[in-house]
Amino acid sequence: MQATSGADGSFRVGPVLPGQYTLSLHLGSSTGEAAQMVLAPLKAASVSFVVQAGGESLTVTLGVGQAGAQTANSGGEELSSHEVSSLPLNKRDFSQLLLLAAGTMTDANGATNFTQQFAINGQRGVEATFAMDGADTTDPEMGGATFTNFDVDAVEEIQSSSGGLPAEIGFGAAGFTNIVTRSGASGFHGSVFEFVRNSAFDARNFFDHATPATPGRLPPFRRNEFGFTNGGAVILPHLYDGRGKTFYFGQYQGFRQVLGTTQVFPVPTAAQRPSAADGNIVDDPIEIQQPDGSFVSDALFVPVNPAIAALLARYPLPDLPTGAYGANTYAAASKVMTDADQFSIRFDHKITSKDQFLARFIFDNLTGPTTNPDQTAIDPQFGVQYIDRQRNVMGAWTHTASPLLVFESLIGIERSTPGFPTPDLTDPAVKFNDSTFEGFDTAGGSVAQVYGNVFQGRQLVNWTRGSHAMTAGFEVRLNRDGGYFGTSPNGEYDFGGGSAYSAATDAEGNPVTIQSQSGTMCPTATCFLTR
């Protein structure tokens, strides 16, 4: 069979049964050397040619997919490496391409970590599952995908399906996305990139104006993404020549971001803070009901523990009296920092004419973003970061017993360690349950750390008979998780909301009274506050 490519370089031949084939490529009067490739059912493949043209050597890589190998599903997308690289992506996050599929939207309730989650056909984001080269990469603890900052230049294809999922997918209910990574080929090839976003490049819009939070008129923003890819045949001088048999492909991508967010919240004025002399907070003028039912305007001295009084004194003073909270309004810019370093290496080896082996390892170190930027505006030590150390290793073996019978074996291990630590291990949390003021160190040293491990083993048998392609097999998945949690281990002091009253009694059983500014004694049974 032969076919002529179109203007975009694509062509189609078929129908073609699974099996081993010899391909040749003709560019004008030049002919590429014959290349061997194996087509497996429901899979894509790639092969490289070296063409001698005009005395120079030209390497051409063909990505081969099977048009007739479609699974039954009600939605999804299948994107080639060219589409992945050329479509505009914010943050070079290829997972955003899933939004091109009908019925897919961002799950705002699932954005708890560095990655996005996607609600597919109305289901929760945690119901979507992800894989890379067939090995599971779904975050076992947070949901969504791991390694979404994988270098788009190292992505060969994105296969997404929703609705009725493929038979070999035995978990998840909303959708399944498989990322096919790029493999090496004859000759060395690679790329280097730098992607920059900076508020210095932005124009001021109508709402950008100088404030105490952003005196430069534009909210600060810095983002740098950089990395490289490299692939080719494995050649060890005087030891091993893997040309035509063993290939590698590696990639690295770094991510650095500083995002300025404007925080506006109420803080105590100087008059509302505990005095050094008596440690009391003087409440705003309020109406106090007297025993005869009448109301008088007064204010209360609320005693505060001396240790807490010292913390309240560390609040920043209000700086925007025209703000939403009046004289209590404080506005400041808070920096949200995110760092990531992600690396992967893939090896492909042709064992025999019927056996192919694939091994791949990825690690991704994530630090950030800060999950409570309102608190870092008070003190940078109050920030709670998201920290994750993601790892994935897999090995796959494909044996073509005959053009109609193919066996696939896969083993994969995934590890994810999402944690939310806070660096302040001394200051207690101060909270205002009636939202009078912004809390002070609301984390109170809280920590959540989880360790998730997924061990996966799968065996598939692909059999083709006539126009029918069938897949059977089994899969074993083992989840081994652990973790620890601590809520306000530094202690917590809460100012309650609602009516203020005294529930304590003295040694004789009489109600403890609250001293008012006018000196009036207000026992619990006859005097309470109204707002």
SULTACOR-V339030 format. One record per pair of residues at least 24 apart in sequence whose ideal C-beta (glycine too) atoms are under 7 Angstrom apart, sorted by the first residue. I is the first residue (numbers start at 1). J is the second residue. Records with the same first field share a line. If there is no record, write none. Layout:
BEGIN
I->J + J
END
This chain:
BEGIN
12->67
14->67 + 68
15->68
17->403 + 404 + 464
18->403 + 404 + 406 + 464
19->400 + 403
20->353 + 400
23->47
25->49 + 51 + 60
27->51 + 53
32->60
38->356 + 400
39->66
40->398 + 406 + 462
41->69 + 406 + 462 + 464 + 469
42->69 + 462 + 469 + 471
44->157 + 180
46->156 + 183
48->185 + 186
50->186
59->185 + 186 + 187
61->185
63->156
69->469
71->161 + 166
72->164
73->161 + 162 + 163 + 164 + 165
74->162 + 163 + 164
75->101 + 102 + 103 + 162 + 163
76->101 + 160 + 161 + 162 + 175
77->101 + 158 + 160
78->158 + 159 + 160
79->157 + 158
80->157
81->155 + 156 + 157 + 182
84->152 + 155 + 158
85->152 + 153
89->152
92->152 + 195 + 225
93->148 + 149
94->150 + 152 + 155 + 158
95->145 + 148
97->158
98->160 + 177
101->160 + 162
103->162
110->143 + 144
112->142
113->142 + 386 + 388 + 418
114->340 + 366 + 386 + 388
115->144 + 145 + 148
116->144
117->143 + 144
120->162 + 174 + 175
121->162 + 163 + 174
123->173 + 174
127->172 + 173 + 174
128->172 + 174 + 175
129->169 + 171 + 172 + 176
130->177
131->178
132->179 + 181 + 392
133->180 + 181 + 358 + 360 + 394 + 396
134->178 + 396 + 410
135->392 + 394 + 410 + 412 + 456
136->412 + 414 + 454 + 456
137->392 + 414
139->416
140->416 + 452 + 454 + 479 + 481
141->416 + 418 + 450 + 452
142->418
146->364 + 390 + 416
147->342 + 362 + 364 + 390 + 392
149->253 + 255 + 340 + 342 + 364
150->179 + 342
151->227 + 229 + 251 + 253
153->191 + 229 + 251
154->181 + 182 + 229 + 249 + 251
155->179 + 181 + 182
156->180 + 181 + 182
167->471
168->460 + 471 + 473
170->475
181->346 + 360
182->231 + 249
183->247 + 249 + 346 + 348
184->231 + 232 + 233 + 247 + 248 + 249 + 348
185->231 + 247
186->233 + 243 + 244
187->232
188->232
189->231 + 232
190->228 + 229 + 230 + 231
191->228 + 229
192->228
193->226 + 227
194->226
195->225
196->224
197->221 + 223
198->222
211->331
212->319 + 320 + 331
213->262 + 331 + 332 + 333
214->262 + 333
219->260 + 262
220->258 + 260 + 333
221->259 + 260
222->257 + 258
223->257
224->256
225->253 + 254 + 255
226->254
227->251 + 252 + 253 + 254
228->252
245->349 + 350
246->347 + 349
247->348
248->345 + 346 + 347
249->346
250->344 + 345
251->344
252->343
253->342
254->340 + 341
255->338 + 339 + 340
256->339
257->337 + 338
258->335 + 337
259->336
260->333 + 335
261->334 + 336 + 373
262->331 + 333
263->332 + 334 + 373 + 374 + 377
264->323 + 324 + 329 + 331
265->330 + 374 + 438
266->325 + 328 + 329 + 437 + 438
267->315 + 316 + 318 + 328 + 330 + 437 + 438
268->312 + 315 + 437
269->318 + 327 + 328
270->317
273->312 + 313
274->304 + 309 + 312 + 313
279->303 + 304 + 306 + 309
280->304
282->517
286->529
287->530
288->516 + 522 + 527 + 529
289->527 + 528 + 530
290->527
291->526
298->516 + 517 + 518 + 520
299->516 + 517
300->514 + 516
301->515 + 517
305->493
308->430 + 493
311->427 + 430 + 440
312->430 + 440
315->378 + 440
316->378
332->377
334->373 + 376 + 377
336->369 + 370 + 373
337->368 + 369 + 370
338->368 + 369
339->367 + 368
340->364 + 365 + 366
341->365
354->399 + 400
355->397 + 399
356->398
357->397
358->395 + 396
359->395
360->394
361->393
362->392
363->390 + 391
364->390
365->389
371->420
372->443
374->438
375->441 + 442 + 443
378->440
381->423 + 424
382->422 + 424 + 441 + 443
383->422
384->420 + 422 + 443
385->421
386->418 + 420
387->419 + 421
388->416 + 417 + 418
389->417
390->415 + 416
391->415
404->463 + 464 + 465
405->463
406->462
407->461
408->460 + 462
409->459
410->458
411->457
412->456
413->455
414->454
415->452 + 453
416->452
417->450 + 451
418->450
419->448 + 449 + 450
420->447 + 448
421->447
422->446 + 447
425->490
426->490
427->490
428->490 + 491 + 492 + 493
429->488 + 490 + 492
430->493
431->492 + 494
432->495
433->494 + 495 + 496 + 497
434->497 + 498
444->488 + 490 + 491 + 492
445->488 + 489 + 490
446->486 + 487 + 488
447->486
448->485
449->483 + 484
450->481 + 483
451->481 + 482 + 483
452->481
453->480 + 481
454->479
499->528 + 529
500->529
501->528
END
